[in-house]
Amino acid sequence: MPEKPEPEHSSAATPDEQPAAPASRVLDPRSLRGLAHPLRIQLLRALRHHGPATASQLAERLGESSGATSYHLRQLAAHGFVEDDPERGKGRERWWKAAAQGTTFDEALYENPDPEVQGAVEVYLHEIATIHTQELNTYLGTRHQWADAWLGASDMSDFTLHLSPERLRELDARLHALINEYRDSEDREAPDSQRIRMHLHAFPQHGEN
């Protein structure tokens, strides 16, 4: 499948708030095994969403021990997902930042016969699905805090189509391209602008035609 336009985490081809970082890191078997751990995925997500942080700060944010976050940050660094932030690392604590804005999942990983790789694929995909569910539930639980304009603008739609794999790839690519058009013209300075999260899920389903 051709690489898609830098989603934060994508099983089809893991936006974020660090324009200086490269657009996307393409996963291979080794790097996937290095990332496929629930806490590592959460750490990388936190650095992409909230910017550079120390292990202690990330531990407090995620409800983990600083020893655990320090260890897993070092593992992420060994695989090139995070790196030191030299602008902040002047004190005793080490500051970390994401090394890329997104992560791209190479379709060839699905076909890799190595059981360890397939186990990492399962961990990675299920963790991303869990994050998406948590984000949506958080919004639903706090939507009363948002103005009516946001309630009307938000969307929870689902569609059923009958497509070939090739046509689904085409649809995915067009949707990603459209989203990137809006990313390229973000109105961050608008007084009512907010960070928007979009989840795109497309998958085959057994059933009647």
C-alpha positions in Angstrom: 0.0 0.0 0.0 1.4 3.5 -0.8 2.4 5.6 2.2 -0.3 7.8 3.4 0.0 11.4 4.6 1.4 11.2 8.1 -1.4 10.0 10.3 -0.4 9.9 14.0 -0.8 6.1 14.1 -2.0 4.3 11.0 -2.4 0.6 10.3 -2.9 1.4 6.6 0.2 2.9 5.5 1.6 6.3 14.0 -0.2 14.8 13.8 1.1 16.5 15.4 2.1 19.6 17.2 5.9 19.5 16.5 6.4 20.9 13.0 10.2 20.7 13.3 10.1 16.9 13.5 10.1 14.7 10.4 6.6 13.9 9.1 6.5 10.2 9.6 8.5 7.2 10.8 7.9 4.0 8.7 7.8 0.9 10.9 9.9 -2.2 10.0 10.0 -5.5 11.9 12.7 -4.3 14.3 11.2 -0.8 15.1 7.7 -2.3 15.4 9.0 -4.7 18.1 10.6 -1.7 19.8 7.3 0.3 19.8 4.7 -2.5 20.4 4.3 -2.0 24.2 1.3 -0.2 25.7 3.3 2.2 27.8 5.7 3.0 25.0 2.9 3.9 22.6 1.3 6.1 25.4 4.7 7.8 26.0 5.2 8.5 22.3 1.6 9.8 22.0 2.1 12.1 25.0 5.3 13.6 23.6 3.6 14.2 20.3 0.5 15.8 21.8 1.9 17.8 24.6 5.5 18.4 23.6 8.9 17.7 25.3 8.8 16.3 28.8 10.9 14.5 31.4 10.4 11.0 32.6 9.0 12.3 35.9 6.5 14.6 34.1 5.4 11.7 31.9 5.1 9.4 34.8 2.7 11.9 36.6 0.7 12.4 33.4 0.3 8.7 32.7 0.0 7.4 36.3 3.2 5.4 36.1 6.5 5.3 38.1 9.3 7.4 36.9 11.5 4.3 36.8 9.1 2.7 34.3 8.9 5.7 32.1 12.7 6.2 32.1 13.3 2.6 31.1 10.7 2.7 28.2 11.9 6.1 27.0 15.4 4.7 26.7 14.0 1.8 24.7 12.1 4.2 22.4 15.3 6.2 22.0 17.2 3.0 21.0 14.7 2.5 18.2 14.7 6.2 17.1 11.2 7.1 18.2 12.3 9.7 20.8 15.4 11.8 21.3 17.0 14.3 23.7 15.7 17.8 23.6 18.9 19.9 23.8 17.0 23.2 24.3 15.6 22.0 27.6 18.1 19.4 28.9 20.2 21.7 30.8 19.3 20.6 34.3 19.7 17.3 36.1 16.7 15.7 34.5 16.7 14.5 30.9 14.2 16.0 28.6 12.7 14.0 25.7 10.9 14.8 22.5 9.3 12.8 19.7 11.6 12.2 16.8 8.8 12.2 14.2 5.3 13.5 13.9 3.7 10.2 12.9 4.2 6.5 12.5 3.4 4.7 9.2 2.6 1.0 9.4 4.1 -0.9 6.4 1.6 -3.4 5.0 4.4 -5.9 4.5 4.4 -6.4 8.3 1.2 -8.3 7.9 2.9 -10.9 5.8 6.0 -11.3 7.9 6.2 -15.0 9.0 8.1 -14.3 12.3 5.8 -15.1 15.2 7.4 -12.3 17.3 6.6 -9.7 14.6 3.0 -11.0 14.4 2.7 -10.7 18.1 4.0 -7.1 17.9 1.5 -6.4 15.2 -1.4 -7.5 17.4 -0.2 -5.5 20.4 0.3 -2.4 18.3 -3.1 -2.5 16.5 -5.1 -3.3 19.7 -3.4 -0.5 21.6 -4.2 2.0 18.9 -7.8 0.8 18.9 -7.9 1.2 22.7 -6.6 4.7 22.5 -9.2 5.7 19.9 -12.0 4.3 22.1 -10.6 6.1 25.2 -10.5 9.4 23.3 -14.0 9.1 22.0 -15.3 8.1 25.4 -13.5 11.0 27.0 -15.2 13.4 24.6 -18.6 11.9 25.2 -18.1 12.1 28.9 -17.2 15.8 28.8 -19.2 17.1 25.8 -21.4 19.1 28.1 -18.4 21.4 28.7 -18.3 22.4 25.0 -20.4 25.1 23.3 -23.3 24.1 21.2 -21.4 25.0 18.0 -18.9 22.2 18.8 -21.6 19.7 19.6 -23.1 20.3 16.2 -19.8 20.2 14.4 -18.6 16.9 15.9 -19.3 13.7 14.0 -19.9 10.0 14.8 -20.9 8.5 11.5 -20.5 5.0 10.1 -21.0 3.7 6.5 -21.3 0.4 4.8 -19.9 0.1 1.3 -19.1 -2.8 -1.0 -15.6 -2.3 -2.4 -12.6 -4.3 -3.6 -9.3 -3.9 -1.8 -8.1 -1.6 -4.5 -11.1 0.6 -4.3 -10.8 0.8 -0.5 -7.1 1.9 -0.9 -8.2 4.6 -3.3 -10.9 5.8 -0.9 -8.4 5.8 2.0 -5.9 7.8 0.0 -8.5 10.4 -1.0 -9.6 10.8 2.6 -6.1 11.3 3.8 -5.4 13.8 1.1 -8.5 15.8 2.0 -7.6 15.8 5.7 -4.1 17.1 4.8 -5.6 19.9 2.8 -7.2 21.1 6.0 -4.0 20.5 7.9 -2.1 22.7 5.5 -4.6 25.6 6.1 -5.2 25.3 9.8 -6.7 28.3 11.5 -4.7 28.1 14.8 -5.0 31.8 15.4 -8.8 31.9 15.2 -10.3 32.6 18.6 -12.5 29.6 18.5 -9.9 27.2 17.1 -9.4 23.9 19.0 -7.3 20.8 18.4 -9.4 18.3 16.6 -9.0 14.5 16.7 -10.2 12.4 13.8 -10.3 8.7 13.7 -10.7 6.8 10.4 -11.5 3.1 10.6 -12.1 1.0 7.4 -12.3 -2.8 7.6 -14.0 -5.7 5.9 -16.9 -7.3 7.6 -18.7 -10.7 7.0 -22.4 -10.4 6.3 -25.0 -10.5 3.6 -24.5 -8.5 0.4 
